[in-house]
Amino acid sequence: SILASKLGAALIYALDHEEWAYKNCKENCQLNHVQNVEAVLGDESKFPSHQFDIILANINRNIISRNFLKLAQIMKPNALLFISGFLTEDIEYLLGIARNLSLKRVMQMEKDGWVCILLSS
């Protein structure tokens, strides 16, 4: 969130499932004088109703797969979705869901068994 702000993002919505991560986000934003981050504690019921150009979902396979449709729905046309926090054996499963939602793989990176995939709408 802080990097997005420093790079010029106008609206940043930071949804964390765990209280410690939510508090850490708020504290780090204060320490870095970042005021355009809306930090929210909650689950998928707290997804915003507006759409985004870029979405970062660093969670895990189960939460990503459970929320893939909602993530796709809050993507603007030609938006980017970064999914990460899952293992190499989950790639084909998640890409199958992405294909069913008409999301296209742009790039994929792997390190030490962990994966990040960039998708576009």
Disulfide bonds with the S-S distance in Angstrom:
none
